[in-house]
Amino acid sequence: MNNETQLKDLALSIRSLSMDAIQKANSGHPGLPLGCAEIGASLFGDFLKYSNKNPQWVNRDRFVLSAGHGSMFLYSLLCLFDRGVSLDDIKSFRQKGSITPGHPEVFETKGVEMTTGPLGQGLATAVGMALSAKILADKFNTDEHKVFDHTVYTLAGDGCIMEGISHEASSFAGHYALDNLVVLYDSNDISLDGDLEDCFSEDVAKRYEAYGFDTIQIDGHSFEALTKALEFAKNKNSKPKLIVCKTTIGKGSPSKEGTSSVHGSPLGDSEIEATRLNLGLQKDQSFYMGEQGLSYAKATNDKMNSLYDEWSNTFDGWKNKNPELYEEYLKMQSLNLDELEAKMPTFKVGDTLAGRKSSQECLQVLGENLPSLLGGSADLSCSDATLLKAKSIVTKQNYNGANIKYGVREFAMGAIANGLALSGFFHPYVGTFLNFSDYIRPAIRLTALVGLNVNYQFTHDSIFLGEDGPTHQPVEHAAALRAIPNTQVFRPADGNETKASWLCALKHQGPSCFLLSRQNLPHLSETQKSVADGVSKGAYKVFDNHKDVVDFVFYSSGSELSLTLEVAKKADEKGLGVCVYSVPCFELFEEQTTDYKNDVLCKQAKNRVAIEAQVSMGWHRFVGYDGEIISVDKFGMSAPLKEIQEAYGFTVDQICNRLFN
């Protein structure tokens, strides 16, 4: 290989920058950067398509470091290839305010495509990115102009491969024939606790062949083998690629390479000096950036910028010949909600409709008006009401659809949706039963941390789903979701609140969760308010008999609001002063002014009562610790709806007897 000397110098530079930055920080994971240096040098030096002219080039290749603990591997490459990380940034690794945090964070560091660290989620997010590329290619490419043809690479370690999400996501990738996905598996036979053979012995290549991947195993330190494997990975044959790279963890460290001790701790000063000597550096030669490696990186950048210029010419030709496609291309990258409120469905007062069905009606209108809307479900679209009826289903024969069948893969579904959102072209939503939000919760947490607009339609939202019983009846799940920062949780009472919740959610830079009923709910006159006057406030007044003394103030959400209004009217008949607040979203309420919140909290009321068929956690902020909370603080039961309502005290007579007698 004519370029092997320069690639070796790049690999040496990766090792030096990584181990020295980790040592300076006295914190980090040197094992992966030292063990994967050749992989990084080969991928970035010869294969990864990007442009320093336009770091956000829509057709750039993506690289996701699924094994995010090895972050210095990525930061070193971004520094060497002049992609937004400086040597000073490298020296500020893991320090407050630096752009080189302990684990990669998208939007914090140029060149980082996804926040990673929770093992396996990066791989699954890469699957979403690969799917988005396929959808965009089928939607926009023409016979004359190919504007989307990029590849998604992800580096995964043994931990990623062991995590269950890797199975879900890889099975999905194989089924959908995502041949633009390349998984580089850093197979070093070491885990944090010791030798991998103590806990993991499966044949990963055969497992991935069963998913429908092409697989190849190579020496991960051989540039010749890496070049052949990455060339092989370009083969578009309807199969994703798994490259099993046999590596030595911590390679170059005389005393620690090949051991678990090099995984997650700095090498130490004496071992750093020994490693430098072993690698051919002077023992005091820190933060080495070799001239040959830098020269090769610059030449690569020039070559990639030329590719970008060629693509730009292709794009201009495509744009001029396909003005309608170009208009849709622009619409998908912007979210225009102007006049959308007026287009949303109307719901007749007194009619009844399940919360999931109200949301489905809203989704049909959103799907007609927002080309970026992309839905899907974990094998439940017929029940969680997520299907866009006028849109086609995404298949491996035709990716240009708006409905994704994720199968029973909830966790991967959430991470794949994150990958779709990161494309900048899609506003994905996904659905399952609320009780199974536990399966998807880690992906929601990353959605919130990153700040992606991904929406979650969680149906069958309480014990009132009935006969399926406590295994399917959520009680603690609303509180658990409300606990995630930067996450909006909507529990709408009827169709009016559901459509307003969607309009609020689409503006949020983070996830929104819709908790929707299985049972029919009445559409209420009291909720017929504009988004600005109602749901956007998080809590708003829906009943007030304007007595001088407020004897009872009620707070409620979802299916219990109509029940609460009936109770309030009984109190009114008794001559009591009563007001009722609908509380569809705790998080939006917390964003209101102090004066508004004080008005809603109505501390002058003699009695404050919250009613929700979930656990009581969280409602004390409204009623105080001396208030009354009518809730479900135990598991449900298998029985018809009316019998459950009576068994748990959720009838008008039971609540009136409890409060007024």
C-alpha positions as CSV (number, residue, x, y, z in Angstrom):
1,M,0.0,0.0,0.0
2,N,1.4,3.3,-1.1
3,N,-0.2,5.2,1.7
4,E,0.5,2.9,4.6
5,T,3.3,5.0,6.1
6,Q,1.0,8.0,6.3
7,L,-1.9,5.9,7.8
8,K,0.5,4.5,10.4
9,D,1.5,8.0,11.3
10,L,-2.2,8.9,11.7
11,A,-2.8,5.8,13.9
12,L,0.3,6.8,16.0
13,S,-1.1,10.3,16.4
14,I,-4.5,8.9,17.5
15,R,-2.8,6.8,20.1
16,S,-0.7,9.7,21.4
17,L,-3.5,12.3,21.5
18,S,-5.8,9.9,23.2
19,M,-3.6,8.5,25.9
20,D,-2.2,11.9,26.7
21,A,-5.5,13.7,26.9
22,I,-6.9,10.9,29.2
23,Q,-3.8,11.1,31.4
24,K,-4.1,14.9,31.6
25,A,-7.7,14.7,32.6
26,N,-6.9,11.8,34.9
27,S,-10.1,10.2,33.6
28,G,-11.2,8.3,30.6
29,H,-11.0,5.1,28.5
30,P,-7.8,4.6,26.7
31,G,-8.4,0.9,25.7
32,L,-10.6,1.6,22.6
33,P,-8.6,4.5,21.1
34,L,-5.3,2.6,21.4
35,G,-7.0,-0.6,20.1
36,C,-8.9,1.0,17.2
37,A,-6.4,3.5,15.9
38,E,-5.9,1.8,12.5
39,I,-9.6,1.5,12.0
40,G,-10.0,5.2,12.5
41,A,-7.1,6.2,10.3
42,S,-8.3,4.0,7.5
43,L,-12.0,5.0,7.7
44,F,-11.4,8.7,8.0
45,G,-8.3,8.7,5.7
46,D,-9.7,6.8,2.8
47,F,-13.5,6.2,3.0
48,L,-15.6,8.6,5.1
49,K,-17.3,11.1,2.8
50,Y,-17.6,14.6,4.4
51,S,-16.7,18.2,3.6
52,N,-15.0,20.8,5.8
53,K,-16.7,23.4,3.5
54,N,-20.1,22.3,4.7
55,P,-20.0,20.2,7.9
56,Q,-23.8,19.8,7.6
57,W,-23.7,18.5,4.0
58,V,-26.9,16.4,3.8
59,N,-25.2,13.7,1.7
60,R,-22.2,13.3,4.0
61,D,-21.4,9.9,5.3
62,R,-22.2,9.5,9.0
63,F,-19.9,7.9,11.6
64,V,-21.5,7.0,15.0
65,L,-19.2,5.9,17.8
66,S,-21.6,3.5,19.5
67,A,-18.9,2.6,22.0
68,G,-19.1,6.2,23.2
69,H,-16.7,5.6,26.2
70,G,-13.9,5.6,23.6
71,S,-14.6,9.3,22.8
72,M,-11.0,10.3,22.6
73,F,-10.7,8.1,19.5
74,L,-13.3,10.3,17.8
75,Y,-12.0,13.6,19.1
76,S,-8.5,12.7,18.0
77,L,-9.7,12.0,14.4
78,L,-11.7,15.3,14.4
79,C,-8.6,17.2,15.4
80,L,-6.3,15.5,12.9
81,F,-8.7,16.0,10.1
82,D,-9.4,19.6,11.0
83,R,-13.1,19.1,11.6
84,G,-13.7,21.5,14.4
85,V,-11.7,20.1,17.3
86,S,-8.4,21.9,18.1
87,L,-5.4,20.6,20.1
88,D,-6.4,22.9,22.9
89,D,-9.8,21.2,22.9
90,I,-8.1,17.8,23.1
91,K,-6.1,19.1,26.1
92,S,-9.4,20.2,27.7
93,F,-10.9,16.7,27.5
94,R,-13.6,16.1,30.2
95,Q,-13.2,19.6,31.6
96,K,-16.1,21.9,32.3
97,G,-17.3,23.9,29.3
98,S,-15.1,22.0,26.8
99,I,-16.3,20.7,23.5
100,T,-14.7,17.3,24.3
101,P,-16.9,15.9,27.1
102,G,-16.5,12.5,28.6
103,H,-18.8,10.9,26.0
104,P,-19.6,12.3,22.6
105,E,-22.5,14.8,22.6
106,V,-24.1,15.8,19.3
107,F,-24.6,19.6,18.9
108,E,-21.8,20.1,21.4
109,T,-19.0,19.0,19.1
110,K,-18.8,19.4,15.3
111,G,-18.4,16.0,13.7
112,V,-20.2,14.2,16.4
113,E,-23.4,12.7,14.8
114,M,-25.1,11.3,17.9
115,T,-24.7,11.5,21.7
116,T,-23.5,8.0,22.7
117,G,-22.4,6.2,25.8
118,P,-25.4,4.0,26.7
119,L,-24.1,0.9,24.9
120,G,-26.0,-0.2,21.8
121,Q,-28.0,2.9,21.3
122,G,-25.5,4.4,18.9
123,L,-25.7,1.3,16.7
124,A,-29.5,1.5,16.8
125,T,-29.5,5.2,16.0
126,A,-27.1,4.5,13.1
127,V,-29.8,2.1,11.8
128,G,-32.2,5.0,11.9
129,M,-29.8,7.2,10.0
130,A,-29.4,4.5,7.3
131,L,-33.1,4.1,7.0
132,S,-33.5,7.9,6.6
133,A,-30.9,7.9,3.8
134,K,-32.9,5.1,2.0
135,I,-36.2,7.0,2.4
136,L,-34.7,10.3,1.1
137,A,-33.0,8.5,-1.8
138,D,-36.3,6.9,-2.9
139,K,-38.1,10.2,-2.4
140,F,-35.7,12.5,-4.2
141,N,-33.3,10.7,-6.4
142,T,-34.0,10.6,-10.2
143,D,-32.5,8.5,-12.9
144,E,-30.3,11.5,-13.9
145,H,-29.4,12.9,-10.5
146,K,-28.5,11.1,-7.3
147,V,-28.6,13.5,-4.4
148,F,-28.7,11.0,-1.6
149,D,-26.4,8.0,-1.6
150,H,-24.4,8.3,1.7
151,T,-23.3,5.5,4.0
152,V,-23.6,5.2,7.7
153,Y,-20.7,3.7,9.7
154,T,-20.8,2.8,13.3
155,L,-18.1,1.4,15.6
156,A,-19.5,-1.0,18.2
157,G,-17.7,-2.8,21.0
158,D,-18.5,-6.1,22.7
159,G,-20.8,-4.3,25.1
160,C,-22.9,-2.9,22.3
161,I,-23.1,-6.3,20.7
162,M,-24.2,-7.9,24.0
163,E,-26.9,-5.3,24.7
164,G,-30.4,-6.4,23.7
165,I,-31.0,-3.3,21.6
166,S,-28.3,-4.5,19.2
167,H,-30.4,-7.5,18.4
168,E,-33.6,-5.5,17.9
169,A,-31.9,-2.9,15.7
170,S,-29.7,-5.3,13.7
171,S,-32.7,-7.6,13.0
172,F,-34.6,-4.5,11.7
173,A,-31.6,-3.4,9.5
174,G,-31.4,-6.9,8.0
175,H,-35.1,-7.1,7.3
176,Y,-35.2,-3.7,5.7
177,A,-32.1,-4.5,3.5
178,L,-30.1,-1.4,4.7
179,D,-27.0,-2.0,2.6
180,N,-25.8,1.5,3.4
181,L,-25.1,0.5,7.0
182,V,-21.6,-0.7,8.0
183,V,-21.1,-2.0,11.5
184,L,-17.4,-2.1,12.5
185,Y,-17.2,-4.5,15.5
186,D,-14.2,-3.9,17.7
187,S,-13.8,-7.5,18.8
188,N,-11.0,-7.5,21.4
189,D,-12.2,-10.4,23.7
190,I,-12.0,-8.2,26.8
191,S,-14.8,-6.7,28.9
192,L,-14.5,-4.3,31.8
193,D,-14.8,-7.2,34.3
194,G,-12.1,-9.3,32.6
195,D,-11.9,-11.8,29.8
196,L,-14.9,-11.8,27.5
197,E,-15.1,-15.6,27.5
198,D,-16.4,-15.4,31.1
199,C,-19.7,-14.0,30.0
200,F,-20.0,-14.1,26.2
201,S,-19.3,-16.9,23.8
202,E,-21.7,-16.7,20.8
203,D,-20.5,-16.5,17.2
204,V,-21.4,-12.9,16.4
205,A,-20.8,-13.3,12.7
206,K,-23.2,-16.2,12.4
207,R,-25.7,-14.2,14.4
208,Y,-25.5,-11.3,12.0
209,E,-25.6,-13.6,9.0
210,A,-28.9,-14.8,10.3
211,Y,-30.1,-11.2,10.4
212,G,-29.3,-10.8,6.7
213,F,-25.9,-9.1,7.0
214,D,-22.9,-9.7,4.9
215,T,-20.0,-10.4,7.3
216,I,-16.3,-10.5,7.1
217,Q,-13.6,-11.0,9.8
218,I,-10.3,-9.2,9.6
219,D,-7.2,-8.2,11.5
220,G,-8.2,-4.8,12.8
221,H,-4.6,-3.6,12.9
222,S,-3.9,-4.4,9.2
223,F,-4.4,-1.5,6.8
224,E,-4.5,-3.8,3.9
225,A,-7.3,-5.9,5.5
226,L,-9.2,-2.8,6.5
227,T,-9.0,-1.4,3.0
228,K,-10.3,-4.6,1.5
229,A,-13.1,-4.8,4.0
230,L,-14.2,-1.3,3.6
231,E,-14.2,-1.6,-0.2
232,F,-16.2,-4.8,0.3
233,A,-18.7,-2.8,2.4
234,K,-19.5,-0.5,-0.5
235,N,-21.2,-3.4,-2.2
236,K,-24.9,-2.4,-2.5
237,N,-26.4,-5.9,-2.5
238,S,-29.4,-5.3,-0.2
239,K,-27.4,-6.5,2.8
240,P,-26.0,-4.4,5.7
241,K,-22.3,-5.2,6.5
242,L,-20.6,-6.4,9.7
243,I,-16.9,-6.1,9.7
244,V,-15.5,-8.1,12.7
245,C,-12.2,-6.3,13.5
246,K,-10.1,-8.5,15.8
247,T,-8.1,-6.0,17.8
248,T,-5.9,-5.8,20.9
249,I,-7.4,-3.5,23.5
250,G,-4.9,-0.8,24.6
251,K,-2.5,-1.8,21.8
252,G,1.0,-0.3,22.4
253,S,0.9,-0.3,26.1
254,P,3.6,-2.7,27.2
255,S,2.1,-3.7,30.5
256,K,-1.6,-3.3,30.0
257,E,-2.5,-4.1,26.3
258,G,-4.9,-7.0,26.1
259,T,-6.1,-6.7,29.6
260,S,-9.2,-5.2,31.2
261,S,-7.2,-2.8,33.3
262,V,-6.7,-0.6,30.2
263,H,-10.4,-0.3,29.4
264,G,-11.5,2.6,31.7
265,S,-8.5,4.1,33.6
266,P,-5.6,6.4,32.6
267,L,-2.4,4.5,31.8
268,G,-0.4,6.3,34.5
269,D,2.7,8.4,34.0
270,S,5.3,5.6,33.9
271,E,3.2,3.4,31.6
272,I,2.6,6.5,29.3
273,E,6.4,6.9,29.0
274,A,6.8,3.2,28.3
275,T,4.1,3.2,25.7
276,R,5.6,6.2,23.9
277,L,8.9,4.4,23.7
278,N,7.2,1.2,22.6
279,L,5.4,3.1,19.8
280,G,8.6,4.8,18.6
281,L,8.2,8.2,20.2
282,Q,10.4,9.9,22.8
283,K,9.3,9.3,26.3
284,D,8.5,13.0,26.8
285,Q,6.9,13.4,23.4
286,S,3.3,14.2,24.3
287,F,0.3,15.0,22.1
288,Y,2.1,13.8,19.0
289,M,0.6,14.9,15.7
290,G,2.8,13.5,12.9
291,E,3.5,15.6,9.8
292,Q,3.0,12.7,7.5
293,G,-0.4,11.9,9.0
294,L,-1.5,15.6,9.0
295,S,-0.4,15.9,5.3
296,Y,-2.4,12.8,4.4
297,A,-5.4,14.2,6.3
298,K,-5.2,17.5,4.4
299,A,-5.0,15.6,1.1
300,T,-8.0,13.6,2.1
301,N,-9.9,16.8,3.0
302,D,-9.1,18.3,-0.4
303,K,-10.3,15.2,-2.1
304,M,-13.5,15.2,-0.1
305,N,-14.1,18.9,-0.7
306,S,-13.9,18.1,-4.4
307,L,-16.5,15.4,-4.0
308,Y,-18.7,18.0,-2.3
309,D,-18.3,20.4,-5.2
310,E,-19.2,17.7,-7.6
311,W,-22.3,16.9,-5.6
312,S,-23.2,20.5,-5.4
313,N,-23.3,20.7,-9.2
314,T,-25.4,17.6,-9.3
315,F,-27.7,19.1,-6.7
316,D,-28.1,22.3,-8.7
317,G,-29.0,20.3,-11.8
318,W,-31.5,18.3,-9.9
319,K,-33.0,21.4,-8.3
320,N,-33.5,23.1,-11.6
321,K,-35.0,20.1,-13.3
322,N,-37.2,19.1,-10.4
323,P,-38.8,22.2,-8.8
324,E,-41.6,20.3,-7.2
325,L,-39.2,17.9,-5.5
326,Y,-37.0,20.7,-4.4
327,E,-40.0,22.5,-2.9
328,E,-40.8,19.3,-0.8
329,Y,-37.1,19.0,0.0
330,L,-37.2,22.5,1.6
331,K,-40.5,21.9,3.3
332,M,-39.2,18.8,5.0
333,Q,-36.3,20.8,6.6
334,S,-38.6,23.4,8.0
335,L,-41.7,23.1,10.2
336,N,-44.4,25.5,9.2
337,L,-47.3,25.4,11.7
338,D,-48.9,28.6,10.5
339,E,-52.7,28.2,10.1
340,L,-52.4,24.5,11.1
341,E,-54.6,25.0,14.1
342,A,-57.5,26.0,11.9
343,K,-57.1,22.8,9.8
344,M,-57.2,20.4,12.7
345,P,-60.3,18.2,13.1
346,T,-63.2,19.4,15.1
347,F,-65.0,17.3,17.7
348,K,-68.7,17.5,18.5
349,V,-69.5,18.2,22.1
350,G,-71.2,15.1,23.7
351,D,-69.9,12.7,21.2
352,T,-67.5,10.1,22.6
353,L,-64.2,8.8,21.1
354,A,-61.2,7.0,22.6
355,G,-58.2,9.2,23.2
356,R,-56.2,7.0,20.7
357,K,-58.8,7.6,18.0
358,S,-58.9,11.3,18.6
359,S,-55.1,11.4,18.1
360,Q,-55.4,9.3,15.0
361,E,-57.8,11.8,13.5
362,C,-55.3,14.6,14.3
363,L,-52.5,12.6,12.8
364,Q,-54.3,12.3,9.5
365,V,-54.5,16.1,9.2
366,L,-50.9,16.5,10.3
367,G,-49.8,13.9,7.7
368,E,-51.6,15.8,4.9
369,N,-49.9,19.1,5.8
370,L,-46.4,18.1,7.1
371,P,-44.3,16.1,4.6
372,S,-41.7,15.5,7.3
373,L,-44.2,13.5,9.5
374,L,-43.1,9.9,9.7
375,G,-45.0,7.4,11.8
376,G,-44.6,3.9,13.1
377,S,-45.5,1.4,15.8
378,A,-44.2,-1.7,17.6
379,D,-46.6,-4.1,15.8
380,L,-49.6,-2.2,17.2
381,S,-50.7,0.3,14.6
382,C,-54.1,-1.3,14.4
383,S,-54.5,-0.8,18.2
384,D,-52.5,2.3,19.1
385,A,-54.0,4.1,16.1
386,T,-50.7,5.4,14.7
387,L,-51.3,4.6,11.0
388,L,-51.4,7.4,8.5
389,K,-54.1,6.0,6.3
390,A,-53.4,8.0,3.2
391,K,-49.7,7.2,3.2
392,S,-47.9,4.0,2.1
393,I,-45.9,1.7,4.3
394,V,-42.1,1.7,4.2
395,T,-40.8,-1.6,2.7
396,K,-37.4,-2.7,1.4
397,Q,-38.9,-2.7,-2.1
398,N,-40.1,1.0,-1.7
399,Y,-38.7,3.1,1.1
400,N,-40.8,6.1,0.1
401,G,-43.5,5.7,2.6
402,A,-44.6,7.4,5.9
403,N,-45.6,4.3,8.0
404,I,-42.8,2.2,9.5
405,K,-43.6,-1.3,10.8
406,Y,-41.0,-1.6,13.6
407,G,-42.1,-5.0,14.8
408,V,-42.0,-5.8,18.5
409,R,-38.8,-3.9,19.0
410,E,-39.7,-1.0,21.2
411,F,-36.3,0.0,22.4
412,A,-34.8,0.0,18.9
413,M,-37.9,1.8,17.6
414,G,-37.1,4.8,19.9
415,A,-33.4,4.9,19.0
416,I,-34.2,4.4,15.2
417,A,-36.6,7.4,15.5
418,N,-33.7,9.4,17.0
419,G,-31.6,8.6,13.9
420,L,-34.5,9.6,11.6
421,A,-34.9,12.9,13.5
422,L,-31.1,13.6,13.3
423,S,-31.3,13.6,9.5
424,G,-33.0,17.0,9.7
425,F,-35.8,15.9,7.3
426,F,-38.2,14.0,9.6
427,H,-40.4,14.6,12.5
428,P,-41.0,11.0,13.6
429,Y,-43.5,9.7,16.0
430,V,-43.8,6.1,17.3
431,G,-46.4,4.2,19.2
432,T,-47.0,1.4,21.7
433,F,-49.0,0.8,24.8
434,L,-48.1,3.1,27.8
435,N,-47.2,0.1,29.9
436,F,-44.5,-0.8,27.4
437,S,-42.9,2.7,27.6
438,D,-40.5,1.1,30.1
439,Y,-39.0,-0.8,27.1
440,I,-38.4,2.4,25.2
441,R,-37.5,4.7,28.1
442,P,-33.7,4.8,27.7
443,A,-34.2,6.0,24.1
444,I,-36.6,8.7,25.3
445,R,-34.0,9.9,27.8
446,L,-31.4,10.4,25.0
447,T,-34.1,12.1,22.8
448,A,-34.5,14.5,25.7
449,L,-30.8,14.9,26.4
450,V,-30.1,15.7,22.7
451,G,-33.2,17.8,22.2
452,L,-34.8,16.0,19.3
453,N,-38.5,16.4,18.2
454,V,-39.6,12.8,18.5
455,N,-43.2,12.1,19.7
456,Y,-44.5,9.0,21.4
457,Q,-48.1,7.9,21.2
458,F,-48.7,5.8,24.3
459,T,-52.2,4.3,24.4
460,H,-54.1,2.1,26.9
461,D,-53.1,4.7,29.5
462,S,-54.6,3.4,32.8
463,I,-56.3,0.6,34.7
464,F,-59.4,1.5,32.8
465,L,-58.3,-0.5,29.7
466,G,-60.0,-3.3,31.5
467,E,-59.8,-7.1,31.1
468,D,-56.1,-7.4,30.0
469,G,-55.3,-6.9,33.7
470,P,-52.3,-5.5,35.7
471,T,-49.6,-6.8,33.3
472,H,-50.9,-4.3,30.8
473,Q,-52.4,-1.6,33.0
474,P,-50.0,1.3,33.6
475,V,-50.0,3.0,37.0
476,E,-46.5,4.4,37.6
477,H,-45.7,5.2,34.0
478,A,-47.0,8.8,33.8
479,A,-44.9,9.8,36.8
480,A,-41.9,8.0,35.4
481,L,-42.1,9.8,32.1
482,R,-42.8,13.2,33.8
483,A,-39.5,12.7,35.7
484,I,-37.4,12.9,32.5
485,P,-36.0,16.4,32.0
486,N,-36.9,18.2,28.8
487,T,-39.8,15.8,28.2
488,Q,-43.4,17.0,27.7
489,V,-46.0,14.5,28.9
490,F,-49.5,15.2,27.6
491,R,-52.6,13.4,29.1
492,P,-55.4,15.0,27.1
493,A,-59.0,14.7,28.3
494,D,-60.7,14.7,24.9
495,G,-60.3,15.5,21.2
496,N,-59.9,19.2,21.8
497,E,-57.0,18.8,24.1
498,T,-55.5,16.1,21.9
499,K,-55.2,18.3,18.9
500,A,-53.9,21.2,21.0
501,S,-51.3,18.8,22.5
502,W,-50.0,17.9,19.1
503,L,-49.6,21.5,18.1
504,C,-47.6,22.1,21.3
505,A,-45.5,19.0,20.9
506,L,-44.4,19.8,17.4
507,K,-42.8,23.1,18.6
508,H,-40.8,21.4,21.4
509,Q,-37.1,20.7,21.1
510,G,-37.3,17.4,22.8
511,P,-39.7,14.4,23.2
512,S,-43.4,14.6,23.9
513,C,-45.4,11.7,25.1
514,F,-49.1,11.4,24.6
515,L,-50.9,9.2,27.1
516,L,-54.2,8.2,25.5
517,S,-57.2,6.2,26.6
518,R,-58.4,2.9,25.2
519,Q,-61.9,3.7,26.3
520,N,-64.2,6.2,24.8
521,L,-64.2,9.7,26.4
522,P,-66.8,12.5,25.9
523,H,-65.7,15.6,24.0
524,L,-66.2,18.5,26.4
525,S,-67.4,22.0,25.9
526,E,-65.1,23.2,28.6
527,T,-62.0,22.3,26.6
528,Q,-63.0,24.2,23.5
529,K,-60.3,26.8,23.8
530,S,-57.5,28.0,21.5
531,V,-54.1,26.4,22.0
532,A,-52.8,29.6,23.5
533,D,-55.6,29.8,26.1
534,G,-55.7,26.2,27.0
535,V,-53.3,23.3,26.7
536,S,-50.2,25.5,26.0
537,K,-50.5,26.7,29.6
538,G,-50.2,23.2,31.0
539,A,-53.1,23.8,33.4
540,Y,-56.1,25.9,32.8
541,K,-59.5,26.6,34.3
542,V,-62.5,24.6,32.9
543,F,-65.1,25.3,35.6
544,D,-65.7,28.0,38.2
545,N,-69.0,28.8,40.0
546,H,-67.6,32.1,41.2
547,K,-68.4,31.8,44.9
548,D,-66.8,34.2,47.3
549,V,-65.2,31.3,49.1
550,V,-63.5,28.4,47.2
551,D,-64.4,25.3,49.1
552,F,-62.9,22.9,46.6
553,V,-60.4,23.3,43.8
554,F,-59.9,20.2,41.6
555,Y,-57.0,19.3,39.3
556,S,-57.3,16.4,36.8
557,S,-56.1,15.1,33.5
558,G,-57.1,12.7,30.8
559,S,-60.0,10.4,31.2
560,E,-60.7,11.6,34.8
561,L,-61.4,15.2,33.7
562,S,-65.0,14.5,32.7
563,L,-65.5,12.6,36.0
564,T,-64.1,15.5,37.9
565,L,-66.4,17.9,36.2
566,E,-69.4,15.8,37.2
567,V,-68.1,15.8,40.8
568,A,-67.7,19.6,40.7
569,K,-71.3,20.0,39.5
570,K,-72.5,17.9,42.4
571,A,-70.6,20.2,44.7
572,D,-72.1,23.2,43.0
573,E,-75.6,21.8,43.7
574,K,-74.6,21.6,47.4
575,G,-73.8,25.3,47.3
576,L,-70.1,24.8,47.6
577,G,-67.6,27.1,46.0
578,V,-65.8,25.1,43.3
579,C,-63.4,25.5,40.5
580,V,-61.7,22.8,38.2
581,Y,-58.4,22.9,36.3
582,S,-57.5,20.6,33.5
583,V,-53.8,19.7,33.8
584,P,-52.8,18.1,30.5
585,C,-49.1,18.9,30.8
586,F,-47.1,19.4,34.0
587,E,-44.1,20.6,32.1
588,L,-45.8,23.4,30.3
589,F,-47.4,24.5,33.5
590,E,-44.0,24.9,35.1
591,E,-43.0,27.3,32.2
592,Q,-45.8,29.8,33.1
593,T,-45.3,33.0,35.1
594,T,-45.2,32.9,38.8
595,D,-48.5,34.9,39.0
596,Y,-50.3,32.5,36.7
597,K,-49.0,29.5,38.6
598,N,-50.1,31.0,41.9
599,D,-53.6,31.7,40.5
600,V,-53.9,28.0,39.4
601,L,-52.6,26.7,42.7
602,C,-55.4,28.6,44.5
603,K,-53.9,28.3,47.9
604,Q,-56.8,30.2,49.4
605,A,-59.1,27.2,48.7
606,K,-60.2,25.2,51.7
607,N,-59.6,21.9,50.0
608,R,-57.4,21.0,47.0
609,V,-58.0,17.7,45.3
610,A,-56.2,15.9,42.4
611,I,-57.9,13.1,40.5
612,E,-55.9,10.9,38.1
613,A,-55.8,7.2,37.5
614,Q,-52.1,6.9,38.0
615,V,-49.9,7.0,41.1
616,S,-50.1,10.1,43.2
617,M,-46.4,11.0,42.7
618,G,-46.1,14.5,41.3
619,W,-49.6,15.8,42.2
620,H,-48.5,17.2,45.6
621,R,-47.1,20.2,43.7
622,F,-50.8,21.1,43.0
623,V,-52.5,20.1,46.2
624,G,-49.8,20.3,48.8
625,Y,-49.1,17.7,51.4
626,D,-52.4,18.3,53.2
627,G,-54.4,18.0,50.0
628,E,-56.4,15.0,48.7
629,I,-55.2,12.9,45.8
630,I,-57.6,10.3,44.3
631,S,-55.2,8.1,42.5
632,V,-54.1,4.5,41.9
633,D,-51.2,3.6,44.1
634,K,-51.4,-0.1,43.6
635,F,-51.5,-2.5,40.6
636,G,-54.7,-3.0,38.7
637,M,-56.9,-6.0,38.1
638,S,-58.5,-8.0,35.3
639,A,-62.1,-7.0,35.1
640,P,-64.6,-5.0,32.9
641,L,-64.2,-1.2,33.0
642,K,-67.2,-0.4,35.2
643,E,-66.2,-2.9,37.8
644,I,-62.6,-1.5,37.9
645,Q,-64.0,2.0,38.4
646,E,-66.0,0.9,41.3
647,A,-63.2,-1.2,42.8
648,Y,-60.8,1.7,42.8
649,G,-63.2,4.4,43.8
650,F,-63.5,6.3,40.5
651,T,-67.2,6.9,40.4
652,V,-69.0,10.2,40.9
653,D,-70.9,8.9,44.0
654,Q,-67.8,7.4,45.6
655,I,-65.8,10.5,45.2
656,C,-68.6,12.7,46.4
657,N,-69.0,10.5,49.5
658,R,-65.3,10.6,50.1
659,L,-65.0,14.4,49.8
660,F,-68.3,15.9,50.9
661,N,-69.4,13.7,53.7
